[in-house]
């Protein structure tokens, strides 16, 4: 459960930050974090669940021993970053677009010419990729290591919630055996095995096929949902009221409402 989230987060962060981006992300403030936390409020443990918590904590200590998160994060990054870095450092087209704002295809230049252009305008692009990968790994590892005690606590609560005393005793007995202990530790390593990424990208029609069908299905599902009204569909009174509320001029409101559908499509 948690280990799958770790792998997903690790992969998402690696891909999102590779190659290096020049755009800075605004850090969420305390109010935003509080708002998100409020969305996920949970019920306190019952007395029965509290009573099961010590045994649940004992089990989680075996499943997620100290340093386990560091171990899985490190091995996962090591296995994932190699192929991703190789691909990123071979993609002169992306580097060209980042440096000039035009793709190699638009400029009709081959790889050799792209390399020469990049050597002039952005000779450090591969170094930037390497630095980005390194800092991403360091930051993610530090974050997940700091989260490890919190994750261990919440996993203990989940074990106490979802398993009764008999089941917890059976689980504890298994994890107390050499085979059970090895299973607990190896399950983290197996979750980060490159075979998982390999099978995903070797079978794109199975894994990603639904994503390709999403635009058509979304359009079909929204066919009967009214679209936002256009400026000319508003009455004079409605236009005046919106202008008064927004402080926009008539021209600004008309132009903004005309551009909004394209901006919305581009952001989806």
C-alpha positions as CSV (number, residue, x, y, z in Angstrom):
1,X,0.0,0.0,0.0
2,X,2.5,2.6,1.2
3,X,5.3,1.2,-0.9
4,X,3.2,1.5,-4.1
5,X,2.7,5.2,-3.2
6,X,6.4,5.6,-2.7
7,X,7.2,4.2,-6.1
8,X,4.5,6.3,-7.8
9,X,5.8,9.4,-6.1
10,X,9.3,8.6,-6.9
11,X,8.6,8.0,-10.5
12,X,6.4,11.1,-10.9
13,X,8.9,13.3,-9.3
14,X,11.7,12.0,-11.4
15,X,9.8,12.3,-14.7
16,X,8.3,15.7,-13.8
17,X,11.7,17.3,-13.0
18,X,13.6,15.8,-15.9
19,X,15.0,17.5,-17.9
20,X,15.6,20.6,-15.7
21,X,12.9,23.2,-15.9
22,X,13.5,27.0,-15.7
23,X,10.2,27.6,-14.1
24,X,10.0,27.9,-10.3
25,X,7.1,26.4,-8.5
26,X,5.4,28.4,-5.8
27,X,5.6,26.6,-2.5
28,X,2.2,26.1,-0.9
29,X,1.6,28.0,2.3
30,X,0.2,26.9,5.6
31,X,-3.3,27.8,4.7
32,X,-3.2,25.6,1.6
33,X,-1.8,22.7,3.6
34,X,-4.5,23.1,6.2
35,X,-7.2,23.2,3.6
36,X,-5.9,19.9,2.1
37,X,-5.6,18.3,5.5
38,X,-9.2,19.3,6.3
39,X,-10.3,17.4,3.2
40,X,-8.9,14.1,4.6
41,X,-10.1,14.3,8.2
42,X,-10.4,10.8,9.7
43,X,-12.3,9.2,12.5
44,X,-10.4,8.5,15.7
45,X,-9.6,4.9,16.6
46,X,-12.2,3.0,18.6
47,X,-11.3,1.5,22.0
48,X,-11.0,-1.9,20.4
49,X,-8.7,-0.6,17.7
50,X,-6.6,1.3,20.2
51,X,-6.2,-2.0,22.1
52,X,-4.9,-3.7,18.9
53,X,-2.4,-0.9,18.2
54,X,0.6,-2.3,20.1
55,X,0.5,-5.6,18.2
56,X,-0.1,-3.7,14.9
57,X,2.9,-1.4,15.7
58,X,5.0,-4.5,16.3
59,X,4.1,-5.9,12.9
60,X,4.7,-2.6,11.1
61,X,8.1,-2.4,12.7
62,X,9.0,-5.7,10.9
63,X,7.3,-4.6,7.6
64,X,8.8,-1.1,7.7
65,X,12.0,-1.2,9.8
66,X,14.0,1.9,10.4
67,X,15.8,2.9,7.1
68,X,13.5,0.9,4.9
69,X,12.1,4.0,3.1
70,X,15.7,5.2,2.5
71,X,16.5,1.8,1.1
72,X,13.6,1.6,-1.3
73,X,13.9,5.2,-2.5
74,X,17.6,4.8,-3.2
75,X,17.3,1.6,-5.1
76,X,14.3,2.9,-7.1
77,X,16.0,6.1,-8.1
78,X,19.2,4.3,-9.1
79,X,17.2,1.9,-11.3
80,X,14.9,4.5,-12.8
81,X,17.3,7.4,-13.3
82,X,19.7,5.6,-15.5
83,X,17.3,5.0,-18.4
84,X,15.6,8.3,-17.9
85,X,18.9,10.2,-17.9
86,X,20.0,8.4,-21.0
87,X,16.8,9.3,-22.8
88,X,16.9,12.9,-21.6
89,X,20.5,13.5,-22.6
90,X,19.8,12.1,-26.1
91,X,16.8,14.4,-26.7
92,X,18.5,17.3,-28.4
93,X,15.0,18.3,-29.7
94,X,13.7,19.1,-26.3
95,X,16.9,20.9,-25.4
96,X,16.6,23.0,-28.6
97,X,13.1,23.9,-27.8
98,X,14.1,24.9,-24.3
99,X,16.9,27.1,-25.5
100,X,15.4,28.7,-28.6
101,X,11.7,28.2,-28.3
102,X,11.7,26.2,-31.6
103,X,11.8,22.5,-32.0
104,X,14.4,20.9,-34.3
105,X,11.5,19.7,-36.5
106,X,10.3,23.3,-36.9
107,X,13.8,24.5,-37.9
108,X,14.4,21.4,-40.0
109,X,17.8,20.6,-38.5
110,X,19.2,17.2,-37.9
111,X,20.9,15.9,-34.7
112,X,24.3,16.9,-35.7
113,X,23.2,20.5,-36.3
114,X,21.2,20.5,-33.1
115,X,24.3,19.5,-31.2
116,X,26.3,22.3,-32.8
117,X,23.6,24.9,-32.0
118,X,23.3,23.7,-28.4
119,X,27.1,23.9,-28.0
120,X,26.7,27.6,-28.8
121,X,23.5,28.6,-27.0
122,X,23.4,26.1,-24.1
123,X,26.5,24.0,-23.7
124,X,25.6,23.0,-20.2
125,X,22.2,21.4,-20.9
126,X,23.3,17.9,-20.2
127,X,25.1,19.0,-17.0
128,X,21.8,20.7,-16.0
129,X,20.0,17.5,-16.5
130,X,22.5,15.7,-14.2
131,X,22.2,18.3,-11.5
132,X,18.4,18.2,-11.7
133,X,18.4,14.5,-11.3
134,X,20.8,14.6,-8.3
135,X,18.9,17.2,-6.4
136,X,15.6,15.5,-7.2
137,X,16.9,12.3,-5.7
138,X,18.4,14.0,-2.7
139,X,15.2,16.0,-1.9
140,X,12.8,13.1,-2.4
141,X,15.0,10.8,-0.2
142,X,15.2,13.5,2.5
143,X,11.5,14.0,2.4
144,X,10.5,10.4,2.5
145,X,13.0,9.6,5.2
146,X,11.5,12.4,7.3
147,X,8.1,10.9,6.7
148,X,9.1,7.4,7.6
149,X,8.1,7.6,11.3
150,X,4.7,9.2,10.4
151,X,4.1,6.4,7.8
152,X,5.0,3.8,10.4
153,X,2.5,5.2,12.8
154,X,-0.3,5.5,10.3
155,X,0.4,2.0,9.0
156,X,0.1,0.6,12.5
157,X,-3.3,2.4,12.8
158,X,-4.5,0.9,9.5
159,X,-3.4,-2.6,10.6
160,X,-5.3,-2.1,13.9
161,X,-8.4,-0.9,12.0
162,X,-8.5,-3.6,9.3
163,X,-7.5,-6.7,11.2
164,X,-8.9,-8.2,14.3
165,X,-6.8,-9.7,17.1
166,X,-6.7,-13.2,15.7
167,X,-5.6,-12.0,12.3
168,X,-3.0,-9.7,13.7
169,X,-1.6,-12.6,15.7
170,X,-1.4,-14.7,12.6
171,X,0.3,-11.9,10.7
172,X,2.7,-11.3,13.5
173,X,3.5,-15.1,13.7
174,X,4.3,-15.2,9.9
175,X,6.5,-12.0,10.0
176,X,8.3,-13.5,13.0
177,X,9.6,-16.3,10.9
178,X,12.7,-16.0,8.7
179,X,10.6,-16.3,5.6
180,X,8.1,-13.8,6.8
181,X,10.7,-11.3,7.7
182,X,12.4,-11.7,4.4
183,X,9.1,-11.3,2.6
184,X,8.5,-8.0,4.4
185,X,11.8,-6.6,3.4
186,X,11.9,-7.9,-0.1
187,X,8.4,-6.7,-0.9
188,X,9.8,-3.2,-0.9
189,X,12.7,-4.1,-3.2
190,X,10.4,-6.0,-5.6
191,X,8.1,-3.0,-5.8
192,X,10.9,-0.9,-7.3
193,X,12.1,-3.6,-9.7
194,X,12.7,-2.2,-13.2
195,X,10.6,-5.2,-14.6
196,X,7.5,-3.2,-13.4
197,X,8.4,-0.2,-15.6
198,X,9.5,-2.5,-18.4
199,X,6.1,-4.3,-18.6
200,X,4.2,-1.0,-18.5
201,X,6.1,0.5,-21.5
202,X,6.3,-2.8,-23.3
203,X,2.5,-3.1,-23.3
204,X,1.3,0.5,-23.9
205,X,-2.0,-0.5,-25.5
206,X,-2.9,-2.3,-22.3
207,X,-1.5,0.1,-19.7
208,X,-2.1,3.4,-21.4
209,X,-4.8,2.6,-23.9
210,X,-7.5,4.0,-21.7
211,X,-5.7,7.3,-21.6
212,X,-5.8,7.7,-25.3
213,X,-9.5,7.1,-25.3
214,X,-10.2,9.7,-22.6
215,X,-10.6,12.8,-24.8
216,X,-13.3,11.1,-27.0
217,X,-15.1,9.6,-24.0
218,X,-14.9,12.9,-22.2
219,X,-16.4,14.8,-25.1
220,X,-19.2,12.2,-25.4
221,X,-19.9,12.4,-21.6
222,X,-20.1,16.2,-21.7
223,X,-22.2,16.4,-24.9
224,X,-25.4,17.1,-22.9
225,X,-23.8,19.4,-20.4
226,X,-24.3,23.1,-21.3
227,X,-21.2,25.0,-22.1
228,X,-20.3,28.3,-20.4
229,X,-22.2,31.2,-21.9
230,X,-20.5,33.5,-24.3
231,X,-20.3,37.3,-24.0
232,X,-23.0,37.9,-26.6
233,X,-25.3,35.4,-24.8
234,X,-25.4,37.6,-21.8
235,X,-28.1,40.3,-21.6
236,X,-27.0,44.0,-21.2
237,X,-27.8,43.9,-17.6
238,X,-25.8,40.7,-17.0
239,X,-22.8,42.1,-18.9
240,X,-23.0,45.3,-16.8
241,X,-23.3,43.3,-13.5
242,X,-20.3,41.1,-14.4
243,X,-18.3,44.2,-15.3
244,X,-19.2,45.9,-12.0
245,X,-18.2,42.8,-10.1
246,X,-14.9,42.2,-11.9
247,X,-13.8,45.7,-12.7
248,X,-13.3,44.7,-16.3
249,X,-14.2,46.9,-19.2
250,X,-16.6,45.7,-21.8
251,X,-13.8,45.0,-24.3
252,X,-11.7,43.2,-21.6
253,X,-14.7,41.1,-20.6
254,X,-15.5,40.2,-24.2
255,X,-12.0,39.3,-25.1
256,X,-11.5,37.3,-21.9
257,X,-14.6,35.3,-22.4
258,X,-13.7,34.6,-26.0
259,X,-10.2,33.4,-25.1
260,X,-11.4,31.3,-22.0
261,X,-12.5,28.2,-23.9
262,X,-9.1,27.9,-25.7
263,X,-7.2,28.5,-22.5
264,X,-9.4,25.8,-20.7
265,X,-8.7,23.3,-23.4
266,X,-5.0,24.0,-23.4
267,X,-4.9,23.4,-19.6
268,X,-6.7,20.1,-19.7
